[in-house]
Amino acid sequence: MNLQDLRTLLDYHYWARDRLLDAIEPLTADQFNRDLGSSFKSIRETVVHTYAAEWAWHSRWRGQSPTALLTSEAFPMSRRFAAPGPITRNTCARFSTSSARKA
């Protein structure tokens, strides 16, 4: 994998994540938290998993190695998803740029 591949994957990740966040905006709290009987219990649990995976990768890039993912207790029950300490596209862009300088 080269730097351009990483940037392409990050661009895709943020495009997909932003679509997910836009799609949950009109949901009611009941729809957001309803047990769907799938691998993640609800849409909320899917969103939490997506953010937790993003957080874990970001932590690893910064030299930390989490031993567990964040759990849903750290997140609101409402569809207005507010992640604790959001990881932004700019944060990851800075990482990929600084990594390129070190290579």
C-alpha positions in Angstrom: 0.0 0.0 0.0 1.3 3.5 -0.8 0.3 6.9 0.4 -2.2 7.4 -2.4 -3.9 4.1 -1.6 -4.2 5.3 2.0 -5.7 8.6 1.0 -8.1 6.9 -1.3 -9.3 4.6 1.5 -9.6 7.5 3.9 -11.6 9.5 1.3 -13.9 6.5 0.8 -14.3 6.0 4.6 -15.3 9.6 5.2 -17.7 9.6 2.2 -19.4 6.4 3.5 -19.5 7.6 7.1 -21.0 11.0 6.2 -23.7 9.2 4.1 -24.4 7.0 7.2 -24.7 10.1 9.4 -27.0 11.9 6.9 -29.2 8.8 6.6 -29.8 8.5 10.4 -30.7 12.2 10.7 -34.5 11.7 9.9 -34.9 8.6 12.1 -37.0 8.7 15.2 -35.4 7.5 18.5 -37.4 4.3 18.3 -36.1 3.6 14.8 -32.6 4.4 15.8 -32.6 2.1 18.8 -34.9 -0.7 17.5 -33.6 -4.2 17.8 -33.1 -5.4 14.2 -31.9 -8.8 15.0 -28.7 -8.5 13.0 -25.0 -8.6 13.8 -25.3 -5.2 15.5 -28.5 -5.0 17.6 -29.7 -1.6 16.2 -28.7 1.2 13.9 -27.3 2.9 16.9 -25.0 -0.1 17.6 -23.9 -0.1 14.0 -23.0 3.6 14.3 -21.2 3.1 17.5 -19.2 0.2 16.0 -18.3 2.4 13.0 -17.0 5.1 15.2 -15.2 2.7 17.6 -13.3 1.2 14.7 -12.4 4.6 13.5 -11.2 5.6 17.0 -9.2 2.4 17.3 -7.3 3.0 14.0 -6.7 6.6 14.9 -5.3 5.5 18.3 -3.0 3.0 16.6 -1.7 5.7 14.2 -0.9 7.8 17.2 1.1 5.0 18.8 -1.5 3.7 21.3 -3.0 0.3 21.1 -6.5 0.0 22.6 -7.3 -3.3 24.1 -11.1 -3.0 23.5 -13.4 -0.9 21.4 -15.6 1.8 22.8 -19.0 0.6 24.0 -22.4 2.0 23.3 -22.7 3.4 26.9 -20.3 6.2 25.8 -22.8 7.4 23.2 -26.3 9.1 23.3 -29.4 7.1 22.6 -30.7 9.8 20.2 -30.1 9.9 16.5 -28.0 13.0 16.9 -24.8 11.1 17.1 -22.1 13.1 18.9 -18.9 11.1 19.2 -16.7 11.8 22.2 -13.7 13.4 20.7 -14.6 13.3 17.0 -12.0 12.1 14.5 -12.1 14.3 11.6 -11.1 14.0 8.0 -8.4 16.7 8.7 -7.0 14.7 11.5 -6.4 11.7 9.3 -5.2 13.8 6.4 -2.5 15.3 8.7 -1.5 11.8 9.8 -1.2 10.6 6.2 0.9 13.6 5.3 3.2 13.3 8.3 3.6 9.6 7.7 4.7 10.3 4.1 7.4 12.7 5.4 8.7 10.0 7.7 8.8 7.3 5.0 
